[in-house]
């Protein structure tokens, strides 16, 4: 019985459960060696991903027609953003429904690339519509239209969203 | 494990602090913001891909201070290390954090980095390196990690067998808001390892009554009581052990072990009736738990001591049946793992979306009994191996998707080539002609601007003469020259010529300002036209370049990337096979150990069952005789 108690004590005091010590001893070194190799391949794949996204961007979105739209939320906003719809020159560019995780990421200061596409140089019209809920559960729906000019360089527009206030638009658009 | 869970929570909090622009600092770089968007959702591969590229590009700039990332570069480099850590790339994370440490960064940032580096080393079991990293902390320390640093320092001392040093650190941590319960427990362990038994018991007693605020603290409180009870049990102080074991909550993670030990403590003092109580509760719990299995044998043993041999025989029978079923399950599980079903189940998408995916594995058909693997799954090496296997599977999926897109790229390039190749030569010919004309006009414009600028400093009225006036002036000069060379008297003619020139000069001089203003106005108009022409010219050049760039120069990068992707897939296949095989071996070994234990229990149960029947029969016979 004392052996049992010793085992129990080891189980409680030790960093690792004793039942797995044997198995770990057998494989620990191999696991660690493989871990190093896995880290290396992760690094390689990250490099490939970076190279590939660069290539994709050049191929799919040439600089003279490249437009990217980003969505951010104003600081300390507590409203629940349900979806955002964006039209460029009256044509639907994108419609995004937010998951809880995405909403939380925006609230923590993340910036979402909501649309990447191509448009011709010149003047254009951007219409942003957001649907959401206030903290009190009441639904809201707000739209606003903005003009912008596209030159030969890539265009990046930032859309900042806030809960609609009295008379103030909750949607702001600006160059980044 | 609980401590590890707290670490994870703190890690999340820390990463939130680190991975956001500093307080009151507005986000200036949207690509950094984009990386944060992914990181906040736990998508560290995507976050790393974006931030790594952005930081690299920033580093290559001649004037980085003009780049928007310049405002966040310390945060960005720090976050890079943090994301790498989260994506289980400790080697790179260590390097990234080391770079922060060696860079000219704020004291708070450097000390935070040193702490993180220490934590990486500690997780990898490199305790000496961990301590060296902590020793680099000097000056101001972020308030949020002050206790974390000290708690880690104490753990390193404990891990390196220096409990006395750990004691000095842990004592002041007793009042820590985040570590109070954990520090109290660890202090008890430090006393124990320092050979101060009584102090250890007193401290564990205090830790066992700690006012817990959440489930993690409740669990550490239970653990303190369980350890205290077990120490007393081990030392033969059975009666003293019972109250501490009874303090452990019945619904906590340590309740099974506490119930089992409480039963043994009572049994050791020959209080068989009291021993039956915890063991009866435990024997009805999850049969796969080792404590439950032990209680299923201990309970009829206690009945036997109480001379209730009939009930003991029934309980031994129940235990034997349960063990037989479990051995059957274990055999099936071992077989299932050997057939590769464990690894197949692990990478099923629908399972991994669930945060309790390991538990849900059990509900899948033909998958091994994962409950038996739960302890194994909690071990660091196995978990690392498992997570690596899943990461490799994810990487392989990504690479396969990318590989499929290369054919589309090739096709896209071919279509563009077919479209542009016949058009561009004619366009280029036409452009060359226009280009030479445009350059000429640019030169003319430049000359005119220069003339205007010269006239501003040195007025030259004759430069603003009209075409006719210029012709007259030239004619006057010719006649004047002829008159000079002629032998005939020319006084009257010269006088007339002088008057004519005077008239013209008078006009040029008196109208100079008016003419200069007109010239300037016209030139400004020309500036505007030239600007429009320049813009159109630039646009054309840009579009012309874009046309070439849309299909020229892709073959080599696509070919190279395709080869890289395929090489990476081959490497991943190899690593997955090795990693998977290791996981299977370890899992099978664990299940075999469990089966061996159950088989041994079954043997004991079988003999005890027979013995109980005999005793029950004898008791019955004796009762009948009486």
Interface residues (C-beta under 8 A of the other chain):
Chain A: X1 X2 X4 X5 X6 X8 X9 X11 X12 X13 X15 X16 X17 X19 X20 X22 X23 X24 X26 X27 X28 X30 X31 X32 X34 X35 X36 X37 X38 X39 X40 X41 X42 X43 X44 X45 X46 X48 X49 X50 X51 X52 X53 X54 X55 X56 X58 X59 X62 X63 X64 X65 X70 X72 X101 X102 X104 X105 X106 X108 X109 X110 X111 X112 X113 X121 X152 X156 X158 X176
Chain B: X16 X20 X21 X27 X30 X33 X34 X36 X37 X38 X39 X40 X41 X42 X45 X48 X49 X52 X53 X56 X68 X87 X88 X89 X90 X91 X92 X159 X189 X192 X223 X226 X227 X230 X231 X233 X234 X257 X261 X264 X268 X290 X375 X376 X378 X379 X380 X381 X382 X384 X385 X388 X391 X392 X395 X398 X399 X402 X405 X409 X412 X413 X538 X539 X542 X543 X546 X549 X550 X554 X557 X558 X561 X564 X565 X568 X571 X572 X575 X578 X579 X582 X585 X586 X589 X590 X593
